[in-house]
Amino acid sequence: MEKVETTKTVKETKATEKVKTVIIPVNEKDPDNYVPVCINGKIFQVKKGEEVDVPEEVYNILKRSGYLGIKVK
């Protein structure tokens, strides 16, 4: 069985997809250091409290879920 490499670097992602920079605030009530986002079986772990480049789809999910402090109707 052939192993398929699916990990992309940030540079490769920026070259092929629209990328947004986000900072997810650290929440003392939620001790997890990362926010997981799953899109079509692909899991992204976005670190809290740091500037992180994420694909636009991940940004949209974080925005709609309230992690970015933006209220969306």
N, C-alpha and C positions, 0 to 999 in steps of 0.2 A: 504494500500500500504506500503510495506516494504522499509525503508530508507537504501540506500547502501552507505557505507563510502568509498570514493575514494581518500582521502588525504593520501599521504605517507610522512613520515619524511625523512630527508636526510639520516639517518642511514639505513632505510628500502630500500631506493632507491639504496644506495651504495651496499647493500647486494645482490640486484637482477639485477642491470643494471650496465653497464660501466659508470663511472662518470668522468667528466673533470672539472677542476677549471678554471674559467674565470674572467676577470675584464673588464667590458665595460667602456671605458672612458666617463667622464662627458663632455657634449657638451653644451656650453653656448647658442648656437643657438637653441637647442632643450631642453626646460625646463622640459620635462617629466623625472621622477626619475627612471622609469622602461622601459624595452623593452619587449613587449609581443611577445611570440612565441607560435603558435598553431600547434599541431601535432595531427591529427586524432580526432579533437574535444576537445583535452586536452590543456588547456592554461597554459603556464608558464610565470610568470612575473619575469624577471631578473633585479635585482637592479643595477643601474649604480654606478661606483666609488667604488665598494666593491668587495672583493674576494667572488665568489659564486660557489658552486658545482652544476653542471647541468648534466642531462643525455647526453650521447654522441650524440644523435640525435639533441638535442637543440644546443649543441656546433657546430655541422656541419652546421646548419642553420645560426647561428650567424656568423660563419666564412665566409660562402658563401655570406651573405648579407653585409659584410664589417664592421660589428659592432666591430670586434676584431682588426681592423687595419691590417688584413692580406688580401692581394690581391690574389684571386683565379681565375685562367683562366678556 
